[in-house]
Amino acid sequence: MISSDYLSDPIKYSELYIHDQVQNPQNFNAVIGEQDEMFLWELGQCHGNVEQARWRYFAIGKQLMESITSIVDWRWGNFSQVRKFLDFGCGYGRLTRFLINNLPPQRIWGADIQRDAVKFQVAYHAINGLISTSVPEEFKTEHRFDCIYVVSLFSHLPPHTFQRWLEVLYNLLDPSGILIMSTHSMSLLPPQDRNNNRGILFFPDSESRALDKNEYGATYVTEAFMRQVIKRVTGQSIFRCIKRGLCGWQDLYLISKSQARDMATYKPSIGPFGSFDGCKIDDDGRVSFWGWACELREKYSNCQVLLFRNGELMKCKLDRLDRPDVTQHIEDSNLVNPGWSFTARREQFKPDDVVMIKLVGQQGIETVIHLNAFQQMLQSFTQYQ
Ligand SMILES: C[S@@+](CC[C@H](N)C(=O)[O-])C[C@H]1O[C@@H](n2cnc3c(N)ncnc32)[C@H](O)[C@@H]1O
């Protein structure tokens, strides 16, 4: 519940978010590195609005944490059994600030090619730092890890380092360890841009200002390509692919070193995801908000969508709608009517009222998809009258 102390002017949306969504808000490190490219990307998406970019940055970090928690719970029961965790391509710690609440920083290693990112992580999160290299085989550490997490790095690697990095990281696993990595599926591209014959497509283009775009661009792969690469690296085709298992966008791959680990027993339980797509006021004074939402458990399904005004749950009309664009993207016939729309009276909102739209999954995992003042919300849409 958002307390009225936080509804100050100017509104600190990131504090509202932390207060509402983070387990121990008083212990949460909300410092973001100035050169953090994940934050700078959000800032661009939010047209320079720092507070909007901050809460969205934290919201992604929380979703990353939920994806790991679900895997760790399946594999080890809880974090206490994880002795050494490597976050490879850790950046400035979008995830780490959540991870250290569950795993002591002494058991976390963060590796990145950006020296300043590693320095920041060591200084602000007190984890162990490792500076990475552009040549995979030059990356050295004497440690072996129970869990290696590589989020949004293989989705940027060119074909000449893709398999080599997988090999290096796989060899850093403890014999009972597990490697979790994310990729962009080729199916995210328009059909005419796909190249299913080679199974990997690379574009020398990325959000990074610091890295060479030929070494760090945008990479799309098919599952068949991943199967071949995993077979070549591990000598076996044992892996699990969770389609759009990362924030509803990137595919997650689970690769286990031990053949004894039955990947089929993992049941994804990641938080709900979706989007707020628009709002408008009709001539008759009705205000409506709309978007889509779903969650992935064993299959995709609907989740709860809640609308809050200044922290209070609003009782207003919710309609479920067909969204062929979403169902086509999700490719799961189980998902029916992922669209949602709220309708209320305009008088129910004052311009400065803070509107929060929250998704709640079957296991109670929450995802905030919108947080802004009512007036600003309307101004962001051309339908504003
Ligand atoms: C898209 S960012 C993701 C950052 C972080 N995993 C997160 O989700 O917030 C990819 C990260 O990989 C890092 N990176 C790129 N090439 C690398 C390499 N050869 N070794 C280690 N890290 C690398 C980048 O510097 C960047 O921090």
The ligand as an SDF file (V2000), in Angstrom:
LIG
                    3D

 27 29  0  0  0  0  0  0  0  0999 V2000
   22.1750   -6.2270  -21.9670 C   0  0  0  0  0  0  0  0  0  0  0  0
   23.3930   -6.0390  -20.7530 S   0  0  0  0  0  0  0  0  0  0  0  0
   22.6940   -6.9750  -19.4290 C   0  0  0  0  0  0  0  0  0  0  0  0
   23.2540   -6.5930  -18.1050 C   0  0  0  0  0  0  0  0  0  0  0  0
   22.6860   -7.3940  -16.9320 C   0  0  0  0  0  0  0  0  0  0  0  0
   22.7900   -8.8110  -17.1450 N   0  0  0  0  0  0  0  0  0  0  0  0
   21.2470   -6.9910  -16.6900 C   0  0  0  0  0  0  0  0  0  0  0  0
   20.3540   -7.7130  -17.1100 O   0  0  0  0  0  0  0  0  0  0  0  0
   21.0320   -5.9140  -16.1440 O   0  0  0  0  0  0  0  0  0  0  0  0
   24.7320   -7.0520  -21.2780 C   0  0  0  0  0  0  0  0  0  0  0  0
   25.9590   -6.9260  -20.4250 C   0  0  0  0  0  0  0  0  0  0  0  0
   26.9510   -7.8290  -20.9510 O   0  0  0  0  0  0  0  0  0  0  0  0
   28.2010   -7.1930  -20.8450 C   0  0  0  0  0  0  0  0  0  0  0  0
   29.1810   -7.8210  -21.7810 N   0  0  0  0  0  0  0  0  0  0  0  0
   29.3090   -7.6230  -23.1050 C   0  0  0  0  0  0  0  0  0  0  0  0
   30.3120   -8.3610  -23.5930 N   0  0  0  0  0  0  0  0  0  0  0  0
   30.8160   -9.0720  -22.5520 C   0  0  0  0  0  0  0  0  0  0  0  0
   31.8530  -10.0060  -22.4010 C   0  0  0  0  0  0  0  0  0  0  0  0
   32.6230  -10.3700  -23.4300 N   0  0  0  0  0  0  0  0  0  0  0  0
   32.0730  -10.5160  -21.1730 N   0  0  0  0  0  0  0  0  0  0  0  0
   31.3150  -10.1670  -20.1110 C   0  0  0  0  0  0  0  0  0  0  0  0
   30.3280   -9.2710  -20.1870 N   0  0  0  0  0  0  0  0  0  0  0  0
   30.0750   -8.7310  -21.3860 C   0  0  0  0  0  0  0  0  0  0  0  0
   27.8970   -5.7430  -21.1550 C   0  0  0  0  0  0  0  0  0  0  0  0
   28.9370   -4.8940  -20.7230 O   0  0  0  0  0  0  0  0  0  0  0  0
   26.5880   -5.5400  -20.4190 C   0  0  0  0  0  0  0  0  0  0  0  0
   26.7990   -5.1340  -19.0950 O   0  0  0  0  0  0  0  0  0  0  0  0
  1  2  1  0
  2  3  1  0
  2 10  1  0
  3  4  1  0
  4  5  1  0
  5  6  1  0
  5  7  1  0
  7  8  2  0
  7  9  1  0
 10 11  1  0
 11 12  1  0
 11 26  1  0
 12 13  1  0
 13 14  1  0
 13 24  1  0
 14 15  1  0
 14 23  1  0
 15 16  2  0
 16 17  1  0
 17 18  1  0
 17 23  2  0
 18 19  1  0
 18 20  2  0
 20 21  1  0
 21 22  2  0
 22 23  1  0
 24 25  1  0
 24 26  1  0
 26 27  1  0
M  CHG  2   2   1   9  -1
M  END
$$$$
